[in-house]
Amino acid sequence: MDHYLAPMEGITGYIYRNAVKEYFGVGIAKYFTPFLVVHEKRALTSKEMNDISPEHNEGINLVPQILADDAEGFLRVEAALSDLGYKEVNLNLGCPSKTVANKGRGSGFLSDPMALDEFLMRIYEGRHSEISIKTRIGTADTDEFDSLIEIFNRYPVKELTIHPRLRYEYYKGSPHRDVFYKGYARSENPVCYNGDVCSQADVDELLAGTGGRLESVMIGRGMLKDPSLIRRLNGGAPCSKQELKEFLKRLRLDYSQLFCGERPVLQKLKELWNYMGPMFPGREAAIKSLLKCRSLSEYRVLEMQILG
Ligand SMILES: Cc1cc2nc3c(=O)[nH]c(=O)nc-3n(C[C@H](O)[C@H](O)[C@H](O)COP(=O)(O)O)c2cc1C
């Protein structure tokens, strides 16, 4: 089975990807960029170029993700990515955030199947590279996925990653795995599963539900909680405290080089601790202080208290 690192805006940029690759890269078959948006004047901003430039992603099998609601804009970004050598781009049909979905992008696109069909027809006609899709199962009702799968089946989707939650469920409740299994059976395109995978038991359940045929799983928050998760799913060792310390040090130094001042560096590290915190029972007080601390020197003392 292939394991992918999910796109996570604000987290899985090139600095994070390179640190994960160095310390926990075993078994990560693909990395996805956080979504790139369409701009009026140019295909990619300098910040986006910096994130996807091949020299910042050496040895990383990277798939850039695009968030768009107009085919022309999508194809402009896709062409620029193809010029940089990317052979696959991913279309985001999953983002539930109001600022995105209310404009008909991300999971907001799923409530207008006719417009989506037209959009897909135009991008698959005009593309230079393979296009994979990451989608939710609908807006407000799981039955919507039947007709969405029919639409996806009209196109040569390189891989359809299904996060089996509805737009309005955000990340709440359990994923609708029953809907995933039905969609898996009906899809004529290769399917990847995404959503709440944190252990081998989760993968075993998905394999059982697909008759042992599921070929790929995309993991997001599970990797933030335990960056060795994919390595463990591939038979490798769990994360040692020493490895975690080195991984966090690498992130701290690389972010410090990228950003001006300590604040944005602290923000990035705290965001990770939001996910890793529960992995350290008994260290709640230190974690709470770390999440509130205002300087990197304070942060380092607290990190030492947590990790020993
Ligand atoms: C902080 C954060 C940022 C995210 N950004 C993106 C994004 O840019 N593109 C995308 O398709 N999904 C994004 N997602 C959704 C994840 O890729 C994934 O679908 C979701 O977290 C469910 O998978 P998981 O349970 O393995 O985390 C984001 C999720 C989180 C928590």
The ligand as a Tripos MOL2 file, in Angstrom:
@<TRIPOS>MOLECULE
LIG
   31    33     1     0     0
SMALL
NO_CHARGES

@<TRIPOS>ATOM
      1 C1         -4.4290   22.6770    9.3110 C.3       1 LIG1
      2 C2         -4.9870   21.9520    8.1270 C.ar      1 LIG1
      3 C3         -4.7720   22.4600    6.8480 C.ar      1 LIG1
      4 C4         -5.2880   21.7980    5.7210 C.ar      1 LIG1
      5 N1         -5.0240   22.2730    4.4680 N.ar      1 LIG1
      6 C5         -5.4320   21.5560    3.3760 C.ar      1 LIG1
      7 C6         -5.0800   21.9410    2.0420 C.ar      1 LIG1
      8 O1         -4.3560   22.9160    1.7990 O.2       1 LIG1
      9 N2         -5.5710   21.1940    1.0210 N.ar      1 LIG1
     10 C7         -6.3660   20.0870    1.2320 C.ar      1 LIG1
     11 O2         -6.7850   19.4270    0.2790 O.2       1 LIG1
     12 N3         -6.6820   19.7010    2.4690 N.ar      1 LIG1
     13 C8         -6.2290   20.3830    3.5280 C.ar      1 LIG1
     14 N4         -6.5220   19.9390    4.7840 N.ar      1 LIG1
     15 C9         -7.2410   18.6520    4.9300 C.3       1 LIG1
     16 C10        -6.2440   17.4880    5.0530 C.3       1 LIG1
     17 O3         -5.4780   17.3560    3.8880 O.3       1 LIG1
     18 C11        -6.9990   16.1720    5.3110 C.3       1 LIG1
     19 O4         -7.9090   15.9620    4.2740 O.3       1 LIG1
     20 C12        -7.7670   16.2120    6.6320 C.3       1 LIG1
     21 O5         -6.9530   16.6740    7.6890 O.3       1 LIG1
     22 C13        -8.3060   14.8140    6.9740 C.3       1 LIG1
     23 O6         -7.2660   13.8700    6.9980 O.3       1 LIG1
     24 P1         -6.5660   13.4200    8.3860 P.3       1 LIG1
     25 O7         -7.6710   12.9250    9.2700 O.co2     1 LIG1
     26 O8         -5.5820   12.3510    7.9940 O.co2     1 LIG1
     27 O9         -5.9330   14.6430    8.9590 O.co2     1 LIG1
     28 C14        -6.0370   20.5960    5.9120 C.ar      1 LIG1
     29 C15        -6.2600   20.1040    7.1960 C.ar      1 LIG1
     30 C16        -5.7390   20.7520    8.2920 C.ar      1 LIG1
     31 C17        -5.9860   20.1680    9.6630 C.3       1 LIG1
@<TRIPOS>BOND
     1     1     2 1
     2     2     3 ar
     3     2    30 ar
     4     3     4 ar
     5     4     5 ar
     6     4    28 ar
     7     5     6 ar
     8     6     7 ar
     9     6    13 1
    10     7     8 2
    11     7     9 ar
    12     9    10 ar
    13    10    11 2
    14    10    12 ar
    15    12    13 ar
    16    13    14 ar
    17    14    15 1
    18    14    28 ar
    19    15    16 1
    20    16    17 1
    21    16    18 1
    22    18    19 1
    23    18    20 1
    24    20    21 1
    25    20    22 1
    26    22    23 1
    27    23    24 1
    28    24    25 2
    29    24    26 1
    30    24    27 1
    31    28    29 ar
    32    29    30 ar
    33    30    31 1
@<TRIPOS>SUBSTRUCTURE
     1 LIG1         1 GROUP 0 **** ****
